[in-house]
Amino acid sequence: MPETTGVESATQRGGTVERIDQATVRASDLPLAQIADPAALALIRRTEGPSYRPPGAAMVFGRDGSVAGHLSSGCIDADIALHAGAVIAGAAPRALRYGRGSPFPDLILPCGGGLDIRILPVTEGAGIAALRAQIASRRPADLWVSTTGTGAAPFPGADLRLRILPDIRFIVFGKGPEAVAFSRMTAGAGYETFLSSPDPETLELAGGGPILPLPFPLRGRPADLPADRHTAVVLFFHDHDHEPAILLGALATEAFYIGAQGSRRTAENRREGLRRMGVDEAGLARLHGPMGLIPSTRDPRMLAVSVLAAVLAEAGAN
């Protein structure tokens, strides 16, 4: 049966070589930090053919009945929850097959593929509490998985190493409908989004809510810019005078994407200005501009979609 869990590696233990699969997921794919008292984990171990969710994606079940995550578009999640409830109540870990080759013919995967899912107990011991804290603080973490349990460090019998990366974060600087449309779109999609603007009307139109305010740096570089290597910094200004200080601050971070709105001529003028300010060619190469996958769009909503698609494509390539 084909496996698509990722790169397989060989690990030497006790004089024997064990095969350990590896997969990389985002924190939202394995939402341990969202459940106060996790008790069971339902994890996609393998996929065959088309799959709605990637190998390593999980649902997390709490002792209080809380649930985070999903493994399908709704076709099997309720059945998985029933099995997870049994594991929480003390039943043995379970290995389930859904879709192609499944013993459950009444549970159909519309995509036509097959899923192997493990349902495992989770305890706060064995470093799991520390792993959950790592995820919540946006630090990469590893979860090791066997047929019977999980751990935050390698243990005998583990056959899968999950690398858990922080979710993508967006920091938006700008003024006007483009900044509003983009901030609403990323926040509405569930991405952590900060918005900084010199314009009160822009902040008001963005509507607050899940969009987090960030003080606007009227002079100098942004202070304490919350940008790690899983952050995208995007600028939406028609008046480009604000840009140099902001871009210098962004380039001082590990942000994986730094981009600014404007035409090709504007982008070249921007690079030349930063070059005169001492930014080297490696720094200039990190700048994206013009932004987006759709060239020369002038509609704020279309620009927002275009830029978001470009950022996510960049994230997937890194």
N, C-alpha and C positions, 0 to 999 in steps of 0.2 A: 504494500500500500504506500503511495507516495507520501513523503513527509515534506512540510514546508515551514518547519519551525525556525529555520535560520541556519546559521553556520554551525556545522557539527564539529566538535573538538574532542581530542583524546586527552584524558587526564590520568596520570600515573598515581595509583594509590596502592600501597601495600604490596608492591611488586607486580601488580596487574594493571592493565590499561582498561579504563572504563570509558564508555562513550557518553559524552554529555552534550546534549543539544543546547544551542544558545538562541535567544530571541531578544529583540529590543522593542519595548513598548513605551508609551507615554504614561504619565501618572494617571490620566483619566481613563486609560485602558485597564488599570489595575487599582481601583479606588480604595485601597486599604485605609487611607487617611480620612475618608469620608464617614466611616462607621466608628462610633465611639467604643464599641466592644465587639470587635470582629470574632466570629465563631466558626465560620465556614467559608471556603473559597471554591468557586466553580470556575475552572480554568480551561481554556481551549489548548489542548496538548498538541493536536495535529489537525491539519485540514487536508481535504482531498477535493480537488476541483475548485469551483467558485466558492467564495466564503464571504459572508457579510462582515465578519470581524476577523482580525488577524490572530495568528497563533500567539499565545501569551495573554490575550485579553481575558478579563475575568469579571465575574459577579462576586460581590462580597456580601455576606449575610451576617447580621448581628443577632445577639441573643435576645434582643428586644423585638425582633421581627423586622428591623430595618434592612433595606436592600439598597445597594449602590451598584451601578454598572448594568450592562446588558450584553448578551451573546448572540442575539438574533434580532430581527425586526418585530419580534413578539410571538413567533411561531413555537418556540420551545422554552422560553424563559420561565413560564409558569410551571412546566414539568420539572425543570431544573430546580426551582424553588422547593418543590415537594421533596425531591431527593436531598437537597441541602438541609431541610428541616429534620430529616431522619438522621443525617450525620451529626447535626447539632445535638440531637437527642441521645446520641451514643452509638449509632450504627457505624459499621466499618466504612472507611472511605470507598467511594464508588467510581468506577470507570464506565462511562456511557458512550454509546455511539448513536448519532443522529444522522438522518439523511441517507445517503448512499450506503447500502450494506447494513442498515440499522435493524434491530429487532423490533423497533416501534414503527410499523408501517403507517399508523394513523397520524404520526407526527412528521409532516413533510417539510423539507426545506425548499422554499420556492426557487432558490438559486441553483438547485440541482446537485450541490456538492455533498460532502460528508464531513462531519465533525467528530473528533474524539475529545471527550471532556472528562476531566477528573474533578471530583468533589472531595475536598480534603478539609479536615479540621484545622482551625487556626487557634493558637494560644498566644498570649502576650509574652510568654517566655521565649527562650532561644533567640533573643535579639529582635523579635518582631516589633516590640514597642519602639525600639531605637530605629528600626527601618521605617516605621510609620512616621516618626519624627523627621527623618531624613526627607521623605517624600513631601511632607507638609512644609518643610523649609527650603524646598526647591534644590535639593542636592541629589545627584544621581545615586541610585541604590541598586543592590542586587537581591533577588529572591531566588533561593534554591528550592527545587521541587523534586519530590520522589513520588512513588505510587501510594505512599501512606501519609505524607505530611510535607511541611514547608519549614524553611529556616532562613535566617539572614546570613548564614555562613555555610560553606560546603559541609556536607555530612554524608556518611556512608549510605549508598543507595540513591543519592540524588542523581537524576538523569536529565535535568533541565535547569539552566541558569537564565533567569530573566533579568535583563538590564533595564531598569526603570528610569526614564529621563523625565525631567520636569516638563510640564505642558508649556506650550508657546505663550509668551506674554507680549502684549503690544503697548508701546508708549507712543502716543500721538501728540505732536505739536502742530498747531495750526490755527487758522482763522477762516470762518466761512462754511458754506455747505459741504465742501469736500471733507473737512475734518469731522463735521457732524455725522455725515453719512458713513464714513469709515468707522468711527468710534461706535456708532450704533450697531453696525454690522458685526464687528468683532465681539463686542460685548453680548449681542444677541445670540451669537454662535457659541457662547460659553467661554470665550477666551478672556483671561484677566486683561483689562484694558485701562490704561491711565490716559487722561487727556489734560494737556496744558495749553492754555491760550491766553493772549493778552486782551481778548475780546469777551466781555461779559455776555454778550448776546450768543456767541458761539457756545459758551458753557451752558447757558440757559436752554438753548435749542437741543443740545445733546441730552439733556434731561436727567443727568445724574444717575440715580439708581445703581445699576451694576458698574457704571463708568466711574472710575476712581479719579478724583481731582489731583492734579500735580501742580504745585506753584509754578507760575511762569517766571523764567529768569529774565527780568527786564534788562539786566546788565550782566555781563560775564557769562561763565559757563554754568550749565545746570548743576545745582548742588545735590549730591546724594541721589544721582539718577539711578533708579532701581533696575538696571539693565545687566543681566547675566548673559551667558553664552546661548541661552534659549529665548532671548528677547529680540523683538524687531522694533526699531525706532523709525518712525515715518513722519515726514514733515509736509504739511499742506498749507503753504503760504503763497499768495500772489505778490505780496510785498516781501522780497527776499532779504531785506536788511536784517531780519531776525536770525537768519539761518547760520551764519558763520560760527557764532558762539555756541549755538545748540549742537552743530555738527562736530565742533572740536570736543565738546563734552561727550557726545556719543562715541566718537572715535577713541576716546580714552577708556571705553568700556569693552567688554567682550561680546557685545551684541552681534548676532549672526547676520542681521540685515539692517542696513542703514540706508534710507532712501529719502528723496525730496522731490516734490512736484515741480513740473516745469518742462519746457521744450528742450530739444537737443542743444540749442544755442545757450539757453539758461544753464543747463547742466555743465556745459564746457566753461562758461563764465564762472560758475560756482567752483569748479575744480581749479581754475586758474587763480581765483582769489584765495582759496585754501592753500594752494601751492606757495603763494607769496607770504602766507602766514606761517609757513614752515612745515606743512603737512607733506610727508614724503610720498613716493609713488605707491608704496604698499598701502598706505592709508587711503589714498585717493582711489585705489582699486576696490576698496570696500564699499564705496558709495554707489548706490543705484539711482540712476536718473538718466532719462525719463523713467518713471516707475510704471510698472504694470505690464500685462501681456497684450493689451489692446492699444495700439498706437494712436496717439492724437485724439483720444476721447475727451469730450468737453462736458459730458453729463456727470454730475457728482456721484450718482448711484453706480453708473457703469464704471467710473474710475475706481470707486471703492471695491467693486467686485474684481476689477482687473488687478489692482494692487494686492488685494488679499490672496488671489490665486498665485501671483508671483511670489509672495512671501512664503506661502505654504509649499510651493514647488522648491524654493530654496531650502526650506527646512527639511524636506524629504531627501534632498541631495546631500545633506551634511550628516 
